[in-house]
Amino acid sequence: MKYLALPLALLLAGQAVAADNTVSKRIQVTALVPTAVFSFLDEHGWMNETQKMALGSNGNLEGIVGKRVLVRSTTGAISARLESEAVLTSRGDRIPLTITANGVDLSNTSQEVVSAADAANRFYMNMDISAADGPYAPGNYMAFVDVTFETPLGNVTP
């Protein structure tokens, strides 16, 4: 019996050490369930991530192209507008940006970007961001681009 006690004690001690080598993680899970009337979902959540532009071999900032959003509206066309000037800034230096939704360059005036016919079904809309050509002053540039997408209210019953 005493020959069995030593291996059993070593086995239990090894399990105690193994328990110290554990890792616990918390995973955040979110879900968005859009309304049946109007929905706007950025593919793979790209709008929640910082979009980075890199300096290309030609000396210009490379655009952010082919980002997609899935839209739907049962009440009409979808329009978009910029809420403020789209510009990268670094101290006093500025680089203008062009924001394009479904081939339409956005401005502070609301413009149709998805027709009512296309919006009636789920529609993938491309969004692109490009910078004015250089040369640029050296610096760490940053921008917040605020875009509003809207569709008619439709029939609302009290």
N, C-alpha and C positions, 0 to 999 in steps of 0.2 A: 504494500500500500504506500510506503514512503517513497518508492521509486515512481509512482504515479503522481504524487503530490508535487514534485519539482517541475515536471513538464506542464502540469495544469497551471501552476503559479506563473511560469514563464509565458504561457499562452495568454493568460488574463492580463499580465503586465504589458505584453505586446499590443493587446487590444486597447488598453488605456493610452498608450503612446499614439496609436493610430487615430484615436479620437481627437487628439490635439492637432492633427493635420487635416482638419476639415475647413471648408470655406462655405459661408452662407452668403447668399446674395438676394437682394430684393429687386424684382423686375417690375417696372411700371408698365401697365397695359392701359391704353386708352382706346376709345371707340367714339366715332361720330356717326350718328344716324341722322341724315339730312331730312328736311321736310319734303313732302311729295311735290310741292309747288316750285321751289327754287333750291338748287344745290350747287355747291362749288367745292370741289375736293382737289387739292393739289396732289398729284401722283407721287407716291412714296414720301409725302410730307416735306418736299423740298423747300417750301416756304418757311418752315420752322428752322431751317439751317442757314448759316451764313453762306452766301454765294460769293465765291472768290474769283476774281479776274486776275489773270497772269499776263505779264509782259511777253509778247510774242517776239520771234526773231526779227520781225519787221519794225520793232520799236513801238508798236501799238498794243493796247490792251486787247486781249482775246475776249470775244463776246461770250455770253452765257446763252446757249441756243438749245432749242428742242426741249425745254422744260414744259411739262404738260399739266393741264388741269382738266378735270372732268366736270362738265357743267350740264345743268338741265333746268329748264323753266317751262312750266305749263301755262304761263300767263303772257308770254311774248318774247321779243328779242332781248338779248343781254347787251347792255352798254357798259362802258368802262371809262374812267377818267383818272388822272393823277390828282392827288390832293395837294401836292406841293411840287416844286421843281425837283426833277431827278438829276442830281449832280453829286459826284464824288468830291469831297473836300479834304484838304490837308493844310491846316493853318489857313493861310490866305489864298492858297491855290485851289483851282476848281477844274474838274473834268466833266463836261456835260454827258449825260446818259440818255439813250433812247430806249424806251420800254415799248415793246411790240406785243400785242395780243391778237392772235389769229390773223397776223399780217397787217394789222392796223397800228400805226405809230400813235401812242397815247399822248394826250395833252391835258390841260386843265378843263377842257370842254368835253362833256360826255359824248361818246361816239359809239355806234353799234358795232359790236365785235362778233356777235353770233346772231344769225337771223332767227326769227321765231320758228321757222320750219326746222332748222337744225337744233335749236334749243329744246324743242318739244320732246326729243329723244335724248338719251345720254350722248354727249358730244365732247370729244377730246379736242381741246383748244391748245395750240402751241403758244408759249411765251418766250420771248427773247429779250436779252439786255445787251446793249452794245455801248461802247464809249466812243467819244469823238477821237479822231486821230491825233496822235502825238505830234511833236515831242511834248513830254510832260516834265514839270519840275519834280525833282526827287521829293519823296515824302511818303507817309503812311496815310493813304486815302480811305475814306469811309463814307457810306451813304445809307440813309433809310429811305426807301421808296414806298410811298403810301398810295395804293391803288384802290379805287372803289368800283365794285361791280354791282350792277343793279338791273332789275327787271320790273315791268309794271306790276302793280298790286294785284290786278285781276278782280274778280267778283268777290266782295267780302259781304257776308250776311251778318247782321247784328245778332 
